[in-house]
Amino acid sequence: MYNANSSEFIESRISMDMKTLVSVILQEIQNVKAIFLVGGFGRNEGSVLCYEDKYQPLNDYDLVVIGDKWQDGLQQDLLRKKLAELCKIRQVDIVLIQPQKLTKLSHTMYNYDLKYASKVIYGSQDLLCEIPSWQSRDMPLKEAIAPLFLFLSSILQAYPSDKKHNKEDIFWSYQQLTKSILGWSSAMLIFEGLYDPSYIKRKNDFQETFSHEGDLCELVKIATKFRMNPVLNICNKKELSDFWLVAREAHLRVLKKLVCRYYKADNLTWDKIVVRHQSSFINIIKTIYSILFNQHHYRDCLNTDIAKLYLCLGLNHGGKEFIDKSKKYYQKLVMNREELSLIDRDEDYLNLLLKSDINAQIFYARGNQIFYD
């Protein structure tokens, strides 16, 4: 099964997609040993929207290919786009791992899910035995910090601007807010040594562990329900605006609490949190690497994360001071920088920042289309 609530038709549709993916990948990549489906569909929790007589997978198809390395980055991008078009899905993501590197994989959420919550669609499942064995209670805390900054993009993408008013816009905004909620709730569980790949298991563990955080438990319940059984007409624009405010507040509240715990400091201001984050060992190394080897991506990602944080704080009367700080970090970006003096509206700056964010670019490129059949 690929989805807990699937009909025979949906399972057949996804199975056909898997055959297509395997066929094309074997033509495009040399010496493929195995292909694994990870993410929601890999653990039988893939989101599928059913509306009238239409069925659309919402989760990306996330694939791990064990085989030779890419010839170049262009080959990877072209293959992703080709597969998405063939399967009529929003995105296909491919991670390529050389067989000799399996024994050296680090303990991350992604690798943990690959080992313990993936489905083989080509080759042998036995290759997973070469990956080190890990305990979820030993998940590195830095794995909790990453989604807190990553899914700031989701909060910004979901911002209910005046231009977002049709059912497709509202649907994707709501979907992005659920990504944020699932991100910070996973982070909280990692800090308690309770990470699990499953949406349902995480929801149940969260309800039990954080029963005193009633508002957060309710958000996790809402987000999990939507992921397991998405609905097209989920809310109207006013309800989306209210939901955005609640989701934004929750994300920032959890981010502040966990980042302070991670850096072993209490009651830090937002400016001090930014300083601590910038001056962390890993971010200093990434910055030095960016400068020495002219790899702008690493430094740009850090500055983009900080710009997103300040913008989230500043939107909806949060304060012009935060917006100005966000723009200051945007101006530090080496790639895709545009002149801000021509930007007056906060919403225009928001769109500009997201277009510079590698985590949001693909989402923007796909537009607000839901059904691809």
C-alpha positions in Angstrom: 0.0 0.0 0.0 1.0 3.6 -0.6 -1.8 5.3 1.3 -3.7 4.1 4.3 -7.1 5.3 2.9 -6.4 4.3 -0.8 -8.9 2.6 -3.1 -7.8 -0.1 -5.5 -7.8 2.5 -8.3 -5.4 4.8 -6.4 -3.0 2.0 -5.5 -3.0 0.9 -9.2 -2.3 4.4 -10.3 0.7 4.8 -8.0 2.0 1.4 -8.8 2.0 2.3 -12.5 3.9 5.5 -11.6 6.5 3.5 -9.8 7.0 1.3 -12.9 7.4 4.4 -15.0 9.9 5.9 -12.5 12.0 2.7 -12.5 12.0 2.3 -16.3 13.2 5.9 -17.0 15.8 5.9 -14.2 17.3 2.7 -15.4 17.8 4.4 -18.8 19.2 7.6 -17.4 21.5 6.4 -14.6 24.3 3.9 -14.9 24.8 0.8 -12.7 21.6 1.2 -10.6 21.7 -1.3 -7.7 18.3 -0.4 -6.1 15.7 2.3 -6.0 13.8 3.1 -2.8 10.7 5.1 -2.3 10.9 7.3 0.9 8.6 10.0 2.3 4.9 9.6 2.8 4.3 7.1 0.0 7.3 5.0 1.2 5.7 4.4 4.5 2.1 4.0 3.3 1.0 7.5 4.3 1.1 9.3 1.0 -1.4 12.2 0.6 -3.9 11.7 -2.2 -6.6 14.2 -2.9 -9.9 12.8 -4.1 -12.3 15.2 -5.6 -15.3 14.1 -7.6 -13.8 11.6 -10.1 -10.2 12.9 -9.8 -7.4 11.5 -7.8 -4.2 13.4 -7.4 -1.1 12.4 -5.3 0.0 15.4 -3.3 3.1 14.2 -1.6 6.2 14.3 -3.9 7.6 11.0 -5.0 10.8 11.0 -3.1 13.3 8.5 -4.4 16.7 7.3 -3.3 18.7 5.6 -6.1 21.7 3.5 -5.2 24.0 3.8 -8.2 26.7 5.8 -10.0 27.1 9.6 -9.3 25.4 12.2 -11.4 27.3 13.3 -14.5 26.2 16.9 -13.8 23.6 18.9 -12.0 21.7 19.6 -15.2 21.1 15.9 -15.7 19.5 15.7 -12.2 17.2 18.6 -12.8 16.1 17.5 -16.2 15.4 14.0 -15.0 13.3 15.3 -12.1 11.2 17.4 -14.4 10.8 14.6 -16.9 9.6 12.1 -14.2 7.2 14.7 -12.7 5.6 15.2 -16.1 5.3 11.5 -16.9 3.7 10.7 -13.6 1.6 13.9 -13.6 2.6 14.8 -10.1 3.9 18.1 -8.7 7.4 17.0 -8.0 9.8 14.0 -8.1 12.8 14.3 -5.9 15.8 12.0 -6.5 18.8 11.5 -4.2 21.6 9.4 -5.6 23.9 7.5 -3.2 26.9 5.5 -4.4 26.9 1.9 -2.9 30.2 2.3 -1.2 28.9 5.3 0.8 26.0 3.5 2.4 28.1 2.4 5.4 29.2 6.0 6.0 25.7 7.6 6.1 25.2 9.9 9.0 22.3 9.8 11.5 19.8 12.2 9.9 16.0 12.2 9.7 16.3 11.5 5.9 18.7 8.6 6.3 16.8 7.2 9.3 13.6 7.2 7.2 15.5 5.5 4.3 16.6 2.7 6.5 13.5 2.1 8.6 10.6 3.5 6.6 11.2 3.1 2.9 9.9 0.8 0.2 12.1 -0.9 -2.4 10.7 -0.5 -6.0 13.7 -1.9 -7.7 16.6 -4.1 -6.6 17.1 -5.6 -3.2 15.9 -4.4 0.2 19.1 -6.0 1.6 21.2 -3.0 0.6 19.6 -1.1 3.6 21.5 -3.5 5.9 24.7 -1.7 4.9 23.4 1.5 6.5 24.4 1.9 10.2 21.8 1.0 12.7 20.5 3.9 14.8 18.1 4.5 17.7 15.5 7.3 17.3 16.4 8.5 20.8 19.9 9.3 19.6 18.8 11.5 16.7 21.2 14.5 16.7 19.4 17.7 18.0 20.7 19.6 15.0 18.1 17.6 13.0 15.4 19.4 15.0 16.8 22.8 14.3 16.9 22.4 10.5 13.1 22.1 9.9 12.5 25.1 12.2 14.3 27.3 9.7 13.4 25.3 6.6 9.7 25.6 7.1 9.7 29.3 7.6 9.4 29.2 3.8 6.0 27.4 4.3 4.8 30.1 6.6 5.7 32.8 4.0 4.4 30.8 1.0 1.1 30.5 2.9 0.8 34.2 3.6 -2.9 35.1 2.7 -2.2 38.1 0.4 -4.9 40.0 -1.5 -3.9 38.1 -4.7 -4.5 34.7 -3.2 -8.3 34.2 -3.3 -9.2 31.1 -5.4 -9.7 27.6 -4.1 -6.3 26.5 -5.5 -4.4 29.3 -3.7 -6.2 28.6 -0.4 -5.6 24.9 -0.7 -1.9 25.2 -1.2 -1.5 27.8 1.5 -3.3 25.5 3.9 -1.1 22.6 2.8 2.0 24.7 3.4 0.9 25.6 7.0 0.5 21.9 7.7 4.1 21.3 6.6 5.2 24.0 9.1 3.2 22.3 11.9 4.5 18.8 11.1 8.0 20.3 11.0 8.1 22.0 14.4 6.2 19.1 16.1 8.8 16.7 14.7 11.5 19.0 16.2 9.9 18.9 19.6 9.8 15.1 19.5 13.4 14.9 18.5 14.3 16.9 21.6 12.5 14.3 23.6 14.2 11.4 21.8 10.9 10.3 20.2 11.2 10.8 16.5 9.3 8.5 14.3 8.8 8.6 10.5 5.1 8.0 10.7 2.6 10.9 10.8 0.2 8.9 12.9 2.8 7.7 15.4 4.2 11.2 15.7 0.8 12.6 16.3 0.0 10.1 19.0 3.4 10.5 20.7 3.0 14.3 20.6 -0.5 14.2 22.2 0.9 12.0 25.0 4.1 13.9 25.6 2.8 17.4 25.3 -0.7 17.1 26.6 -0.2 20.2 28.6 0.3 22.2 25.3 -3.4 22.0 24.2 -3.2 24.5 21.4 -0.1 22.8 19.9 -1.7 19.4 20.2 -4.8 20.7 18.3 -2.6 22.0 15.5 -0.8 18.7 15.2 -4.1 16.9 15.1 -5.4 19.2 12.3 -2.2 18.9 10.2 -2.1 15.1 10.5 -5.7 14.7 9.6 -5.2 16.9 6.5 -2.1 15.0 5.4 -3.8 11.6 5.8 -7.1 12.7 4.2 -6.7 16.1 2.3 -9.8 18.0 1.3 -9.9 20.5 -1.5 -12.4 23.1 -0.1 -10.8 23.1 3.3 -11.6 26.6 4.3 -12.4 30.1 3.1 -10.1 33.0 2.9 -11.0 34.5 6.3 -10.5 31.1 7.9 -7.1 30.8 6.2 -6.1 34.2 7.4 -7.0 33.2 11.0 -5.2 29.9 10.6 -2.1 31.6 9.3 -1.8 33.8 12.3 -2.2 30.9 14.7 0.3 28.7 12.7 2.8 31.6 12.4 2.7 32.2 16.2 3.1 28.6 17.0 6.1 28.1 14.6 7.9 31.1 16.0 7.1 30.2 19.6 8.5 26.7 19.2 11.5 27.9 17.2 12.5 30.3 19.9 12.1 27.8 22.6 14.0 25.0 20.9 16.8 27.2 19.5 17.4 28.6 23.0 17.6 25.0 24.4 19.9 24.0 21.6 22.3 26.8 22.3 21.9 26.3 26.1 20.7 29.8 26.7 17.5 31.1 28.2 15.3 34.1 27.2 17.3 35.2 24.2 16.0 38.0 22.1 15.4 37.4 18.4 18.6 39.4 17.6 20.6 37.3 20.0 19.2 34.1 18.6 20.3 35.2 15.1 23.8 35.9 16.4 24.0 32.5 18.2 22.8 30.8 15.0 25.3 32.6 12.8 28.2 31.9 15.1 27.4 28.2 15.6 30.3 25.9 14.7 28.6 24.4 11.6 27.5 27.8 10.2 31.0 29.3 10.7 32.4 26.3 8.8 29.9 26.7 6.0 30.6 30.4 5.8 34.4 29.8 5.6 33.9 27.1 3.0 31.7 29.5 0.9 34.4 32.1 0.9 37.4 29.9 0.3 35.8 27.8 -2.4 33.5 30.4 -3.9 30.5 28.2 -3.0 27.8 31.0 -2.5 25.1 28.5 -1.8 26.0 27.8 1.8 26.3 31.4 2.8 23.2 32.4 0.9 21.1 29.7 2.6 22.1 31.0 6.0 21.3 34.6 5.1 18.1 33.5 3.5 17.0 31.7 6.6 17.6 34.7 8.8 15.9 37.0 6.3 12.9 34.6 6.4 12.8 34.6 10.2 12.8 38.4 10.4 10.1 38.7 7.7 7.9 36.2 9.5 8.3 38.3 12.6 7.5 41.5 10.8 4.5 40.6 8.7 1.0 41.5 9.9 2.0 44.5 12.0 4.9 42.7 13.6 7.1 45.8 13.1 8.9 47.7 10.4 12.1 47.1 12.3 11.9 43.4 11.6 11.1 43.9 7.9 14.2 46.2 7.6 16.4 43.6 9.2 15.1 41.0 6.8 16.0 43.2 3.9 19.5 43.7 5.3 20.1 40.0 5.2 18.5 39.7 1.7 21.0 42.3 0.5 23.8 40.0 1.6 22.8 37.3 -0.9 25.3 36.8 -3.6 22.9 35.0 -6.0 19.7 36.4 -7.4 19.9 39.7 -5.6 17.6 42.5 -6.9 17.4 46.2 -6.1 15.1 46.7 -3.0 14.7 50.4 -3.5 12.0 49.6 -6.1 10.1 47.4 -3.7 7.5 49.2 -1.6 5.0 46.6 -0.5 5.8 43.9 2.1 4.1 41.3 -0.1 6.3 42.2 -3.1 9.4 41.8 -1.0 8.1 38.5 0.4 7.7 37.1 -3.2 11.2 38.4 -4.0 12.7 36.7 -1.0 11.0 33.4 -1.7 12.2 33.4 -5.3 15.7 33.5 -3.9 15.1 30.6 -1.6 16.1 27.3 -3.1 13.5 25.5 -0.9 10.7 27.6 -2.4 11.7 27.9 -6.0 10.3 24.6 -7.2 7.0 25.3 -5.4 6.8 28.7 -7.2 7.7 27.1 -10.5 4.8 24.6 -10.3 2.2 27.4 -9.7 -1.1 26.7 -8.0 -2.2 23.8 -10.2 -3.6 20.8 -8.2 -4.8 18.2 -10.7 -2.5 17.2 -13.6 -4.7 14.6 -15.3 
